[in-house]
Amino acid sequence: MSLPSRREFVCAAAVAGTVGASEGLLPLAPATEDAKPDIWGRTILPQPFEKGPFREVKVPAWVQDSTGAGYTLSVMSSAQRKDAADAGVTISEMGFVDPFYAYYDSKLLKRRNPHVAPDGLKKDIAEYQKLGVRILGVYPPTLQAEVWERHPEWRRVSTDTDQIPEIDLKKFPHGGMLCPLGPYGDFFIDVLAEIVTEFPAVSAFSFDGLHHGGGCYCRICRANYKKDTGNAIPKRDMQSEDFRKYLHWADRKLEDLVQRMQTRLKTINPDIALVTWTTNAGRFGHLLDIPRNMSARMNLLFDAPDQEFWLDETNRGSSIVPAFGVAYVWAVSNHRVAFAEPYLMSRGNPYGKDSFPAHEIERRMMLALTHGAGPSLAVLQPDNLKPAVTHCLAEVKKRKPWLTHKEPEPWAAILVSDNTRAFYGRNPGHVEDRYLANVFGFFRAALEEHLPVTLINDWNLTPADLAKYKVLVLPNAACLDNAQCDAIRKFVERGGGLVASLDTGLCDEFGTPRKTPALTEVLGTTHKGVAVAGKIDDKIDENFARTLPPEYWAKRKGVWDFKRVGNAQSFLEAEKLTELLGKALVTFKGPVARVEARTGSSVDATVRTKDSTQEPELPAVVSHKFESGKAVYLAAGIDAAHYSSSYPYYRLVLTGAMRAVASTPPPVEVKAPMCVQVSTVRQKKNGERLVIHLFNDVNTTAGHGHPAEEVPLREEVIPIHDIEVTLKGYNVKEVRQEPGAHGLKFIKTGDAVTFTVPKLRVHAMAVVELG
């Protein structure tokens, strides 16, 4: 049996997406139109072209209580739906509008789906309600054939032209992409309001593709941009500062659409939610979308963003990237509620489930919840996978008490900068090696050494948000605005630890290089440009002052000799590093920034062109004390190298730098093999506790095939035994291994508490009750 993908459901007018599972009552009766519910939460750091404060949406209680499973009920029989509900599915999709038709008698969309009976929706709604399954209404927003045909002026124009696009509707009956930044956005909201009013049982909406596609040149967008800025929309060119500024404007317009949407819908029903697919929150392919389709912070306007994560060969499936993707979708929700759907695919070329191992479903589901997201799942699967699906839903249900109302336990924060990705990375074919590799490398090192790290975003670089952390990591964070730089400076002044690499602070929020890079006094270095292996040039490229031409990154190729300088006080003199390196020169393969150490800084390591004795040594690792804090600057991009071409010493340099700048050691230390991924959250519900997730990522067939074709298709598990956990500074009352409520003995030594998790199969939680 060949089963369709989610997008095939959409195009077949049957279904789009769904997420999560929740337990409880169906939505309250609609509020009156005059009601003005207080739907907005905290104010978020401003971005260019804002016309008013940007605030994250308040998440309804039922969404906060949700954990995940539940696609495909819309195309299942009544018996199958009952089985899914019995297994734990409590929210699933139901189509109301597809790219071709409306499914009900709409006053706004005249074409009604002829394949759906007049009472079809009402019967489905009644069935979902009887089963206790919440309804996730589906509308794929930027594809709607009737609107495309009736309103040519609402069509998205992807290039700098006055020509309205035309499509052969016989060949492509869904039409083309509509522009959500103008009147179509208002029409879209009107249809949603009509659905909520007509069908009050709808709990949430899901959209497949709510984005601006990297901008629009339609007549309406041109007029609005001219009105707001006095300028014409520039040509689509990421090397152009003007276009990068325009992209910020387009992001603000799309955010405004969602703000107005939430206000309108929650006025009708305060408990309605946007539990929807997102296109800028962790899926590897989406991270390559440049120009970006939406801002990362737009996810804060969703009650729960949902992100696919694919473990196929084209999405770096056998790397750290899927784990990062899950952690990132939770991060862009401000660590409130997010979902992640692991696609159950053997490979991406071609897409399919051929010979898909049942055991792999559990691995992917447990990976999702380990890193903070509620795992979604397409329930309709081939017969050979049905028992595994039921098993996995049950495993998630067992863990539900410890999966909601949580926040990361803070120690180190790693910045994932959406502005740097888009405006410094600039090219979808090169953004991985220009920027993403730096973030992936630090994330990988932290997971391998089991350090408690939290992914944060551009908007979290504020004094209030940073105050909870001991360490801030800025992996090649090139694009920072003045307010962010000021917050970072104050963080270190007050005793925070900073680790940064390469071009951190080089550019402003538009990706334009500063005349003098920011944070030089904090990092203790002066940035002098690109270091090129085999060539030393004291002159900075003429273009460097205004732009970053493509050759800027092309020069960053080289193989170097890396040398510790022998400073006894340096963290690089750690015993483990000495065991790996000895005292000889070692190879470093990666990018290097040419810097000068400022007065008061300590050069802990240098690089020089491989096997060269003529060229001078360049600073590679620089330590610096700034006011009450410490900083380590990596002029050698060891973070990027740890992802792209790793030597084991890279990991110890990265994590050693984090430990060296921290004013206190990690509050949670775990001794386990590097295949064990660890995350620690604090839960404040019916008491207060730590929940330490342990995930066994060992793959017994990894590395056996062609490296470019590696895909995790795990068929078995090797249990990990005797994982030792040490907590520092906590008042511990009880420790259990969950699920199963297995009590664990613990030993107190001063302010430290130590216990052992005897056996880890795929996933377990050490639940630590706090006094």
C-alpha angles and dihedrals in degrees: 000000000000111000123202125243121241093263090049087056089055095049090046089057091238107102147337121196144319139185147195134003126251135183126217144055126340117255122301120253113281117275119237118271089247093060115107106197118199097245103157129090133184124351116251128218109279125253130199119290094020114156096191142358116307112223130182116243120254110247116230116243094246091057091049088055093051128112122178145278135092131098129146102025089127090069097040131096122252091258092050091048091053091051090050093049091048089052091055109274108142103161127042141159129273122182119236100158129014133179090277110030151009115245095216139040098283123185089209104042113046100188109087121195106259091201094062116078116237090252095034097108093046091052092049091048091051091049093049090048092049089053092047091243117146117228120243106195115216128215119156095212109200097046117064118138097201093053091044090055098042098043114038089168089064094059119114113248107207099189135047097272139114091223115110108226119249128201131190099246091197091061095033106026093174090067121214139297118303123214111248093189095079140030093326088064089058091047089050091054090048091055092049091050089050091053094048091049095045095042110031091175090074108110101184147354130238124197127194105211110004096170142109095238095235096310141314137244098197118139092256094051091047091053094046094048091049090050094049100041109014089237138104118246105267124231117278102268124132089202088065116090089204092057092047088054090049090053089058088053092051089050090054092050092052092046088052090055092055092045090054090044093054092046093051097044097043089050086062095040118005091202097055112117141195102230097168150150114266131202102205108049114089115309105128095229090052091051086062092055104115121193084041120239095219138353118270090233092060084079087073088068091059118083087220124359116209122206129190114226117198124200097195127120095264092054098050089256097171094051138073090273099094091052089047090050092056093046090048097052088054089048094054089055087058086251093295114111127338137150134212128198117205108212110229099222132138093210140348097227097082103006111234149117096244110157091347109176115236091219090062091067091065091047092054096044093049091047089057097052092042090066098045107269127114106244115238122199139192100236098196104084136149115287093256091060099044096091090051092049091052090047093051094048088052091050091053091047090053089056097044096104090064100038103071137062092029140136132190117272101241129232110115127020123202115202118226103192116202091189092053092048093052105031101033097031089046097164126071090213094053107029091094094061095032097053120340093064089062092055094042091049095054092043090050093050093049092050093047092051092040094235117164103249132167125202112228135182140230091268092055092067093101129115091248096051095042094048093082094058132079095198133036118195119199107187104198089321094178100164113065128146124222094261091053092048090050091051091050091049092051091046091058093039089059094051104279122142121236130197117182137166143207114327099008109155093007095123140035126240091283094054094253114141116245120233086239118023115242126248095030092134091049095047094040095229140101114223112228102175135262123349111218120199108240095015132075116190120174092198120089113227111266091234092052094086095060110020147006105242119202091256089063090077094033088065090058095086122111153112117238143184109243118206133182110221094220099246103164091209094054122107086227089074091070116138095242092053091049090052090055100039108027109194099298129103113272132201122262118188113191150068122316132196116213107233141161120224112237125225111290095025125117122222104215098176139010138202131213132178109284113274092355122136097173102062123077123253116255127211110263103169121024127185122200139175114219118186105303095342141070134229135195117196121197108207084173108068095233089154093060091043093054089062099036107037109356130199113187093244090065090070093052093048092052097046092038089057090052092051092044095058097041117105089212132024120254111290090222120045122182127192108203140120115285091251088071112091116205133194128172126205134176117229122201106190124111089353130337128285147154117242112201111195117208118192124184107218098173113139115197093199098043115129095017097107139046107309094228091053100045114137126171105243099157119189101175143021133228107211118231116222136205104010108186119214125190123192123195127201099007131124098227119196102169141357124204136172111230143242095039102035093248107174115228123205116231135196124217119213112172106305092341128096120194130190138159130232101214100205137010118191107170105322137356137162128222102211111201115193111211129211 
